[in-house]
Amino acid sequence: MNSDLETIRRSFDASAGLEDRVDAAFRHMRGLGFDGMIYDYTPRAARADKRIPIPSVFAQRNLGDEMWTRWSGDEYIRMDPVQMVALSTSAPFLWSYDPEIDSVIRPLLTPDIAPVVAYLAERQVYSGVTVPIHLPSGDFATVTGVTIGRGRLRRSGASRVVADLGLIAHLFNQSAIELIGDDTLAIGLTAREQECLGLAAEGNSAKEIARIIDRSIPTVIMHLNAAVRKLGARNRTHAVCLASRRRLI
């Protein structure tokens, strides 16, 4: 690489916000020949059933502003073959949506992932390199560099690029989660709001929660509504999902 380890680390430290650090990572990745970048992070262990978690943080560069809505909101991420592989390995890997290329995702190129293929094909994204990051706490992230156009990324001669991207990805993720912990996951739920959401997650109604915590039903509803508002959720069920995803309950 043209930049040494400390130069890369300083470039992240010099960026005040998460989006700025994503920009810094993308600059380094463009130096490796990548045209786009995807970063996702979820602060909890993967489910026992291996279902792909919806990330708490999703950022991309040069791949369409609506990608966040598709991958997180419409849950394309759950049918994304690259994510399927990343969930089960800790080693960086090359992938290609070209059926003529024998890449690690080739067996997963089935008709049910057509929405993912169509979105990427519209943007001429056919190949890339993904670095899975499994932290000791169970947190999971991926950093992906993509190339635009067919035939841009081949196995031959790619080992150095994969190694360099792996270094950038780990340094970037370490710098990113320092900010994620402060800015994204710290929602500010009170202990009582967390307790009520936790009991709701177990299937209890507001009336049942009121009995368990020895408070009135209107008080419980007030706590639940406050949690929904703070989490930016659509409803109580959505709030439970978001709180669980962020390990708040």
N, C-alpha and C positions, 0 to 999 in steps of 0.2 A: 504493500500500500504506500501511497505518497505521504500519508499522514501517519505519525507514530501514535502509540497508545495514549500518551498524555495529551497530545494535540486533540485527539478525538474526544477524550474525556473533558478537556477544557471547553471545547465547543459546545458541549451539552450544559456544563455548569454555567456558562456565560449567558444561556438562554433562560429568561425569567419564568416563562409559562410553558405549559405542556405543548401547546400548538407550536411555539417557537422551537421546542426541542424536537418535535416531529419534523419541522422544516430543516433543522440541522442534520438530523439523521438522513433525510431525503437527499440533502446536498452530498453527503458522503456516498450514498448509494448511487447517485447519478455518476459520481466519479468512477464507480465500478461498471458502469454501462447499463444500469437499470433505468427504465422510463417511468415507473410508477412504484408506489409503496403502499402497503397495508399494514396497520398495526391494530391488534386487538388484545384486550386484557380483561380477565375476569378474576375477581378476588376470592375464589373458592375452588376446592378440588373438583375434578370432573366427577360426574354422577357415576354411581356403581354400575348403571346400565349402559355406560359409555355414550350417553346422549350428549351431543355437543352443546356446551353451555352458551347462552346468549351473553356476549361480553358487556361489561359495564362501560368500557371505553372502546371506541372504534374510530380510527382515524385513517384517512387515505390521502394520497396525493396523486393527481393526474388520472383519476379513474372515474370521475363523474360525481357530482355533488349528491346525487340520489343514492349512492352506494350504501351509505349508512342506513337509509330507510329500507332498502332491499335486504341487506344482510342481517340487520338487527330487528327492525320493525316487522318485515315480512318473513323473517327467519330463514332467509336463504342460507345462512351460515350452517344451519342444521343439515343441509343437503350438499354442502360444499365438500368435494372429495379431498381437497387440500387440507381442510380442517380435520377430516376423518383420519387422515394419515398423521397429522401433527399431534393429535390427541394420544396416539399410541407409540410415539417415538420421541427421543430427545435429540436425535441427530438431524442436522440440516439436510435438506433433500431438494433435488431438482424435480420439477413436474412439468407436464405438457398436456394440453387438451387436444393435441393433434393425435388422432387414433393411429397414425402411421408410426408414431414414436413410442417405443417401449419404456414409458416412464412409470414411476411408482403409483400414479393414480389411474393408469390405463384400465385395470380391472373394475374400477369404480365409475367408469364412464357409461352409465346406464341411462335409459330414457327418463327416469324420474328426476334427474338433475338438470333437465333441459332448461329451466329458468336461469340457473347459474351459467350454463354454457352460452345461452343466448345473450345475457347481459355482457359477459366478457367478450364474446365474438363481435358485438356491436362496437366495441372499443379496441378491437384487434389484439386482444390479450390472449395469448396462446400458451405462454410458458413463463416460468419464474423459478425462484429459489425461496424456500420457506425455512425459517429458523424457529423451531418450537422451544418454548422456555417453560419448564416445569420447576417451580420454586419449592423449597422444602415445606413451606406453609400450605402447599396445595394450590396456590395461585397459578394461573395458566395464561400464557401469552404467546402470540406468534408475531414475528416480524417477517414480512414478505417483500421481496423485490420482484417486479414483473417487467417483462420486455414487451414492447408493442411491435407486432408484425410476426409473420411466420419465419421459422428457421433462425431466429436470433440467438437462441441459447441451446447449446449442445453439450453433451457430456464431455467430449474431448476438450481439454484445455480449460474446463470450468472449475477444477478443484481449487485453484487459488481464489477465484471469485467467491466460491462457497465459504472458504475459510475466512476471507476478509469480511464477508457479510455477517458471518457468525460473530466475529469480534464486535463489529458495529452494533449488531442487534442486542447483544448482552450489555454492552456499555450504555446503549440508549435506554433499554428497558429499566436498568438500574436507576438511571437518572429520572425516568418517567414516573416510576412508582413512588419516588420521593414526593412528587407533586400530586400524584393521584391520591395518595393517602391523605393529603391535606385538603385538596380542592374538590375531589370528586366523590370520595367515599364518606367523608365526614358530613353527614346530612344534618346532624344536630337533633336527632330524636331524643326525647327525654326517656328516662328509665321506665316511666309508666307507659309511654307510647310504645316503646319496644316490647314491654310485657304484654300489652293488649294485642299488638300485632302477632307476637309469638303464639298467644293463645288462639287467635283467629286462624293462624296457620295450621293449628291442630284440629280445626273444624268446629270450634266453638262459636256460637252466636253471641251477639252483644249481651243478651240476657244471661247466657251461661258465663260469659267473662265477668259480668257484674257480680254474679254470685261468687265466683272463684276469688276475685280480688276484694270482695266486700265493698263495692262502690255502686252508685246508682247507674242505671242503664244510660241516662243522658250523659253522665260523666264518661262512661266507656265510649259512647259514640263520639263525644268531643275529642277524646284521645285518638281514636281511630281516624277521624276526619282530619285532625292535625297532621297525623302521620302521612295520610294520603296526599295532603297539600305539600308537605315538606319534600316528599319523594318525587313529586311531579307525576303522580300516578293517575290513571283514568278512574280507578275505583278501588275498593278495598282489596279485591283479589289481586289486582295489578300491584298494589302497594306491598302485599305479602310477598309476591314474586320478586320485586325489586329489593326489598329488605333482605330476603334470603340470599339473593345473588350477591349482595354487598356485605354479607355476613353480619348484618345488624341484628338478626334474630337467630 
